[in-house]
Structure formats: structure tokens, C-alpha cells
């Protein structure tokens, strides 16, 4: 199952890379001046960077919350184990 999810991720990454490449080529061949094209590419790159930063930040926040939840669950499990052990003694 791990290989299948890894393969799917690679397909999605290849698709995204192809889409970005196609968009860049389309912009380069579009009937616009070089200055306009460079401005558009710069704006798109900035927007992509901002979106990537937002996704990374959201991912870090999600992992932090999950780490806290896991810690709380482990603590509750320890408490339940200790209670069950006390009842049997």
C-alpha cells in the first residue's frame, strides 16, 4: 500500500510540474512585451511562494496540534493503566 500512495504522489507531482511548465511556456509565447511577461512571471512566482509558505505554515500548525493531541492521549492511557493496575492489586 505504501508503494501505491508513493506512486500517486509522484504522479501528482509530475502533473503539477507539467502544468507549471506549460503555463510558463504559454506566457513566454504570448503576444506581450518582454517587460510585461517578466512582470507577470514575477507576480506568479511571488504568489506561488506566498501560497507555499501558507501551506507550510498550516502544515506545521497541524502537526503541532496533532503532537499535542497524541501527548494528551498517551497521558490518558497511562492514567487508565495506572488505575486499572491499582484496582487489580
C-alpha positions as CSV (number, residue, x, y, z in Angstrom):
1,X,0.0,0.0,0.0
2,X,2.9,2.3,0.7
3,X,4.2,1.9,-2.9
4,X,0.8,2.8,-4.3
5,X,0.5,6.1,-2.3
6,X,4.1,7.0,-3.2
7,X,3.3,6.3,-6.9
8,X,0.2,8.5,-6.6
9,X,2.2,11.3,-5.1
10,X,4.8,11.1,-7.9
11,X,2.0,11.3,-10.5
12,X,0.5,14.3,-8.8
13,X,3.9,16.0,-8.6
14,X,4.6,15.3,-12.3
15,X,1.2,16.7,-13.2
16,X,1.8,19.9,-11.2
17,X,5.3,20.3,-12.7
18,X,3.9,19.8,-16.2
19,X,1.2,22.3,-15.6
20,X,3.7,24.9,-14.3
21,X,5.9,24.3,-17.2
22,X,3.0,24.6,-19.7
23,X,1.9,27.9,-18.1
24,X,5.5,29.3,-18.2
25,X,5.8,28.3,-21.9
26,X,2.4,29.8,-22.7
27,X,3.4,33.1,-21.0
28,X,6.7,33.2,-22.9
29,X,5.0,32.7,-26.3
30,X,2.0,35.0,-25.5
31,X,1.9,38.2,-27.6
32,X,3.2,40.5,-24.8
33,X,6.3,42.6,-24.4
34,X,9.2,41.1,-22.6
35,X,8.7,43.6,-19.7
36,X,5.1,42.6,-19.3
37,X,5.9,38.9,-19.4
38,X,8.7,39.3,-16.8
39,X,6.3,41.2,-14.6
40,X,3.6,38.5,-14.9
41,X,6.2,35.8,-14.2
42,X,7.4,37.7,-11.2
43,X,3.9,38.1,-9.9
44,X,3.0,34.5,-10.4
45,X,6.3,33.4,-8.7
46,X,5.6,35.6,-5.7
47,X,2.0,34.3,-5.5
48,X,3.3,30.7,-5.7
49,X,5.9,31.4,-3.0
50,X,3.3,33.0,-0.7
51,X,0.9,30.1,-1.2
52,X,3.7,27.6,-0.5
53,X,4.6,29.5,2.7
54,X,1.0,29.5,3.8
55,X,0.7,25.7,3.1
56,X,3.9,25.0,5.0
57,X,2.7,27.2,8.0
58,X,-0.6,25.4,8.0
59,X,1.2,22.0,7.9
60,X,3.4,23.0,10.9
61,X,0.4,24.1,12.9
62,X,-1.5,20.9,12.1
63,X,1.5,18.8,13.1
64,X,1.8,20.8,16.3
65,X,-1.9,20.2,17.2
66,X,-1.6,16.5,16.4
67,X,1.5,16.2,18.6
68,X,-0.4,17.8,21.5
69,X,-3.3,15.5,20.9
70,X,-1.1,12.5,20.9
71,X,0.7,13.6,24.1
72,X,-2.7,14.0,25.8
73,X,-3.9,10.6,24.6
74,X,-0.7,8.9,25.8
75,X,-1.1,10.6,29.2
76,X,-4.7,9.5,29.5
77,X,-3.6,6.0,28.5
78,X,-1.0,5.9,31.3
79,X,-3.6,7.2,33.8
80,X,-6.1,4.5,32.8
81,X,-3.3,1.8,33.0
82,X,-2.3,3.0,36.5
83,X,-5.9,3.0,37.6
84,X,-6.5,-0.5,36.3
85,X,-3.3,-1.7,37.9
86,X,-4.3,-0.3,41.3
87,X,-7.7,-2.0,41.1
88,X,-6.1,-5.4,40.5
89,X,-3.7,-5.0,43.4
